[in-house]
């Protein structure tokens, strides 16, 4: 039975690797999801069928409750709420790691890692590390969820000496882990949990809204490493492999996004980037008035130009305007206009947010280009149609050293011949920084709900 379980676990691991490979490109993402679901089904079935599993009734009840909750959320969740849902799920993974570690500590015989008071040092280290990373993931993800949901302010919450405090708590956690491995008492286990909970809060609170997509990706990595740590405790090879895949892929994605934002990867790990600058620039008041246009202006100009680059952002997601936007693009293409979509690495609230929305509206994949692929083309483009993409188009990232987004590579939409910027009002973006693009001579603001504005542009194109 043990050999058969190993074979099934190996098949699951291969399917998880194929899943990650499939998810690396929009055209194969559906197949990647299927591989991942199939691999997880095989892994769960193999685990439940193991001889040591006896509590089938409790497992069945947990499956039913979890399945009902998951199905309900999946059916009701809006695409705009996916980032905070992902953050919430990360918190559950972290909390699960803490619970499993606690179970292994209080009942080591059930996990075949010794007896109470005489657990091997190696198992204790694995258990403590999995607990610490899981607890940090839990509270960090709760704060990320709160910021994305608007429950917690998106502005960085900073105070003097916070990095020193984080350093002290980090050393305290290391000391507690060492003491825990020596004395093996519950008090030190729960002190590790509490200290890790605290540093999870402190690491994410100073992160500003503009950097939240990187944090979501980084927390995904943390959840993977927490699972891998518990996998070592349980001697479960599949959990180790799965956790390592999630942890490493999340870390790689975070690194790629940091490059896209010109941020330090190590600052992400330490939870301290973007905060001080945001505080310095958030108090500025701007009384300038932008030039306003209307849907008819946009329709006329786009219909009579040769190239249009559409830049989608969170405003498109909120208004659910992707279908209207695709219809607008289809009409322009019939008129002989070249239409492309420019995606910033951190547009929206999580990695790939805009790509998913455009794919949902059946926008052709070959028309959707990343920043590096399309940025130089703005200078030779007649019209840039920006729909709610605020921070990622802000020229202040290149000119204002006090800005929270200074140094972040942006989409150079200001270089287009004409810019139409669709927005509800003049409020700043998620980073709390006013967009200098609003006041450029070649920019016309189209105020209103993004979906309604697109529908009005479509009417203008059809006339």
Secondary structure, DSSP 8 states (H G I E B T S, - for coil): -HHHHHHHHHHHHHHHHHHHHHTTSGGGHHHHHHHHHHHHHHHHHHHHTSTT---HHHHHHHHHHHHHHHHHHHHH--GGGHHHHHHHHHHHHHHHHHHHHHHHHHTGGGGTS--TT---HHHHHHHHHHHHHHHHHHHHHHHHHHHHHTSS-SS----TTHHHHHHHHHHHHHHHHHHHHHH--HHHHHHHHHHHHHHHHHHHHT--GGGHHHHHHHHHHHHHHHHHHHHHHHT-HHHHHHHHHHHHHHHHHHHHHHHHHT--HHHHHHT-SSHHHHHHHTT--------B--HHHHHHHHHTSSEEEEEE-HHHHHHT-HHHHHHHHHHHHHTT-EEEEEE-TT-SSSTTHHHHHHHHTT--GGGEEEHHHHGGGGGG-SEEEEES--GGG-THHHH-TTSTTTT-----GGGSSEEEEEESSS---TTS---GGGGSTTEEEEES-HHHHHHHHHHHHH-
